[in-house]
Amino acid sequence: MLTFENLHITIGDFELRGDIKIETGAQVAIMGPSGAGKSTLFNAVAGFLSPSAGRIVWDGQNITTSVPADRPIALLFQDNNLFPHLTAFQNTALGIRPDLRLSDTQSQDVTDALAKVGLQEFEARKPAALSGGQQSRVALARVLVQHKPLILLDEPFAALGPALKAEMLDLLSRGIRESGGTLLMITHDPADAKRIADSVIIVADGQIAAPVETVALFENPPAALQTYLG
């Protein structure tokens, strides 16, 4: 379980507060207006900024002051962060060892992860020889191969067309459910939330709201969500 205990984040005049729990294995979308603090919340969970007060607790362990490398977290961002001089295999393997010195077992893990995202025949290709969708699959494989229990995604497939984005979301959801991981995904698209999220957290007006079941939320959206959706 991921818990924000009286969490308070302050950046200049901006404040964000929350006191909520997210069940282990949940797939949660985070939505809200631009500038409301969605990425700020992610940065606090990932360890890139420190809360002003309160605690972030994962599975009973206080990770509030842990450095990013020591947190049980894998990250996936919009730009994929692939290295152009490395192959799909090597870019995926970075999720295990930055020096790429893999054991036979680790190498097999990379091969298996690429197979899960449909790139078993593309291991030797560099990003320039891959389509945008294939590059996203490599980035997803790099997340899966880390076997982290908590996955954070910030609009990871926003640059893809609707059909390809839906396919990537399905791959993501299936891979994380197979591993038993917990997913937090920032999205501006209600269709993304409806497709894979069990529940939705609204970040607005300086508050992190408790998760609400996705179908119920969109059937009866709160004022903040109504304003956001127009």
C-alpha positions as CSV (number, residue, x, y, z in Angstrom):
1,M,0.0,0.0,0.0
2,L,1.1,3.5,-0.8
3,T,0.1,6.1,1.8
4,F,0.4,9.8,1.9
5,E,0.3,10.7,5.6
6,N,-0.6,14.4,6.1
7,L,1.6,15.1,3.1
8,H,2.3,18.8,2.5
9,I,4.4,20.0,-0.4
10,T,5.4,23.7,-0.7
11,I,7.1,25.3,-3.7
12,G,7.2,29.1,-3.4
13,D,3.6,30.2,-3.1
14,F,2.3,26.8,-4.3
15,E,1.0,24.3,-1.8
16,L,-0.3,20.8,-2.2
17,R,-1.8,18.6,0.6
18,G,-3.1,15.1,0.8
19,D,-3.8,12.3,3.3
20,I,-4.8,9.2,1.3
21,K,-4.1,5.5,0.7
22,I,-3.7,3.6,-2.5
23,E,-4.1,-0.2,-2.4
24,T,-1.3,-2.5,-3.6
25,G,-2.0,-3.7,-7.1
26,A,-4.3,-0.8,-8.0
27,Q,-4.0,1.0,-11.3
28,V,-4.7,4.6,-10.6
29,A,-5.1,7.6,-13.0
30,I,-4.1,11.0,-11.7
31,M,-6.1,13.9,-13.3
32,G,-6.6,17.6,-12.8
33,P,-6.0,21.0,-14.3
34,S,-2.6,22.0,-15.7
35,G,-0.5,23.4,-12.9
36,A,-2.5,21.8,-10.2
37,G,0.4,19.7,-8.9
38,K,0.2,16.3,-10.6
39,S,3.9,16.3,-11.6
40,T,4.8,17.8,-8.3
41,L,3.2,14.9,-6.6
42,F,5.0,12.4,-8.8
43,N,8.4,14.1,-8.1
44,A,7.7,13.8,-4.4
45,V,6.9,10.1,-4.7
46,A,9.9,9.5,-6.9
47,G,12.2,11.4,-4.5
48,F,13.1,14.3,-6.7
49,L,11.7,16.8,-4.2
50,S,11.1,16.7,-0.5
51,P,7.8,17.3,1.2
52,S,7.5,20.2,3.6
53,A,5.7,17.9,6.1
54,G,4.1,14.5,6.4
55,R,5.3,11.1,5.2
56,I,5.2,8.9,2.1
57,V,5.0,5.3,3.1
58,W,5.2,2.2,0.8
59,D,4.3,-1.2,2.2
60,G,4.9,0.0,5.7
61,Q,8.3,1.6,5.0
62,N,8.8,5.3,5.3
63,I,10.4,6.4,2.0
64,T,10.0,10.1,2.5
65,T,13.7,10.8,2.7
66,S,15.0,7.9,0.6
67,V,17.0,8.9,-2.4
68,P,15.4,8.0,-5.8
69,A,17.7,5.0,-6.4
70,D,16.6,3.4,-3.2
71,R,12.9,3.7,-3.8
72,P,10.9,0.7,-5.2
73,I,9.9,2.7,-8.2
74,A,10.2,2.6,-12.0
75,L,9.4,5.7,-14.1
76,L,8.2,6.2,-17.6
77,F,7.9,9.7,-19.2
78,Q,6.7,11.1,-22.4
79,D,10.0,11.3,-24.3
80,N,10.9,7.6,-23.6
81,N,14.6,8.6,-22.8
82,L,16.1,6.2,-25.2
83,F,19.8,6.5,-26.0
84,P,20.3,6.8,-29.8
85,H,23.6,5.0,-29.9
86,L,22.3,1.9,-28.0
87,T,20.2,-1.0,-29.4
88,A,16.7,-1.8,-28.2
89,F,18.2,-4.6,-26.1
90,Q,20.8,-2.3,-24.6
91,N,18.2,0.5,-23.9
92,T,16.1,-2.1,-22.1
93,A,19.0,-3.5,-20.2
94,L,19.8,-0.1,-18.7
95,G,16.8,-0.8,-16.4
96,I,18.8,-3.6,-14.8
97,R,22.4,-2.3,-14.9
98,P,23.6,1.0,-16.2
99,D,27.0,-0.6,-17.1
100,L,25.2,-3.2,-19.2
101,R,27.2,-6.0,-17.7
102,L,24.4,-8.6,-17.5
103,S,24.4,-12.1,-16.2
104,D,22.9,-14.8,-18.4
105,T,19.7,-14.6,-16.3
106,Q,19.5,-10.9,-16.6
107,S,20.0,-11.1,-20.4
108,Q,17.2,-13.5,-20.6
109,D,15.0,-11.1,-18.6
110,V,15.7,-8.4,-21.2
111,T,14.8,-10.8,-24.0
112,D,11.6,-11.8,-22.3
113,A,10.6,-8.2,-21.6
114,L,11.1,-7.2,-25.3
115,A,9.0,-10.3,-26.3
116,K,6.2,-9.2,-24.0
117,V,5.9,-5.9,-25.9
118,G,6.2,-7.5,-29.3
119,L,9.8,-6.6,-30.1
120,Q,11.5,-10.0,-30.0
121,E,12.8,-9.5,-33.6
122,F,14.0,-5.9,-33.0
123,E,16.6,-6.4,-30.2
124,A,19.5,-5.2,-32.4
125,R,17.8,-2.1,-33.8
126,K,18.7,1.4,-32.6
127,P,16.0,4.0,-31.9
128,A,16.4,5.7,-35.3
129,A,15.4,2.4,-37.0
130,L,12.3,2.1,-34.9
131,S,8.9,3.7,-35.3
132,G,7.5,6.0,-32.6
133,G,5.3,3.2,-31.3
134,Q,8.3,0.7,-31.2
135,Q,10.3,3.2,-29.3
136,S,7.5,3.5,-26.7
137,R,7.6,-0.3,-26.5
138,V,11.3,-0.3,-25.7
139,A,10.7,2.3,-22.9
140,L,7.9,0.1,-21.6
141,A,10.1,-3.0,-21.7
142,R,12.8,-1.1,-19.7
143,V,10.1,-0.5,-17.0
144,L,8.9,-4.1,-16.9
145,V,12.4,-5.5,-16.7
146,Q,13.1,-3.6,-13.5
147,H,10.4,-5.6,-11.6
148,K,9.6,-2.7,-9.4
149,P,6.4,-2.8,-7.4
150,L,5.4,0.8,-8.0
151,I,5.3,2.2,-11.5
152,L,4.9,6.0,-12.2
153,L,4.0,7.2,-15.6
154,D,3.6,10.9,-16.7
155,E,1.6,11.0,-20.0
156,P,3.7,8.2,-21.4
157,F,1.9,7.7,-24.7
158,A,0.5,11.2,-25.4
159,A,2.4,11.6,-28.7
160,L,0.9,8.4,-30.2
161,G,-2.2,8.2,-32.2
162,P,-5.4,6.9,-30.6
163,A,-5.3,3.3,-31.8
164,L,-1.6,2.9,-31.0
165,K,-2.0,4.6,-27.6
166,A,-4.8,2.2,-26.7
167,E,-2.6,-0.7,-27.7
168,M,0.2,0.6,-25.5
169,L,-2.1,1.1,-22.5
170,D,-3.3,-2.4,-22.8
171,L,0.3,-3.7,-22.9
172,L,1.2,-1.6,-19.9
173,S,-1.9,-2.7,-17.9
174,R,-1.4,-6.4,-18.7
175,G,2.3,-6.3,-17.9
176,I,1.8,-4.6,-14.5
177,R,-1.1,-6.9,-13.6
178,E,1.1,-9.9,-14.4
179,S,3.8,-8.6,-12.1
180,G,1.4,-7.6,-9.3
181,G,2.6,-4.0,-9.5
182,T,0.9,-0.8,-8.5
183,L,0.4,1.9,-11.2
184,L,0.1,5.7,-10.9
185,M,-0.4,7.4,-14.3
186,I,-0.8,11.1,-14.9
187,T,-3.2,11.6,-17.9
188,H,-5.2,14.5,-19.3
189,D,-7.3,12.1,-21.4
190,P,-10.4,10.6,-19.7
191,A,-10.3,7.8,-22.3
192,D,-6.9,6.7,-20.8
193,A,-8.4,6.5,-17.3
194,K,-11.5,4.7,-18.4
195,R,-9.4,2.1,-20.3
196,I,-7.0,0.9,-17.6
197,A,-7.5,2.7,-14.3
198,D,-9.4,1.0,-11.4
199,S,-9.7,4.4,-9.8
200,V,-8.9,8.1,-10.3
201,I,-7.2,10.7,-8.0
202,I,-8.1,14.3,-8.7
203,V,-5.5,16.9,-7.9
204,A,-7.0,20.4,-7.8
205,D,-7.2,23.4,-5.6
206,G,-4.1,22.4,-3.6
207,Q,-5.6,19.0,-2.6
208,I,-4.8,15.4,-3.5
209,A,-8.2,13.7,-3.3
210,A,-8.7,10.1,-2.3
211,P,-9.1,7.6,-5.1
212,V,-12.6,7.1,-6.5
213,E,-13.7,4.2,-8.6
214,T,-13.3,5.2,-12.2
215,V,-16.8,4.4,-13.5
216,A,-18.5,6.0,-10.5
217,L,-16.3,9.2,-10.8
218,F,-17.2,9.8,-14.4
219,E,-20.9,9.1,-13.8
220,N,-21.0,11.7,-11.1
221,P,-17.9,13.9,-11.5
222,P,-17.0,16.4,-8.7
223,A,-16.9,20.1,-9.5
224,A,-13.2,20.2,-10.1
225,L,-13.4,17.4,-12.7
226,Q,-16.4,19.0,-14.3
227,T,-14.6,22.2,-14.7
228,Y,-11.5,20.4,-16.1
229,L,-13.5,18.4,-18.6
230,G,-15.6,21.4,-19.6
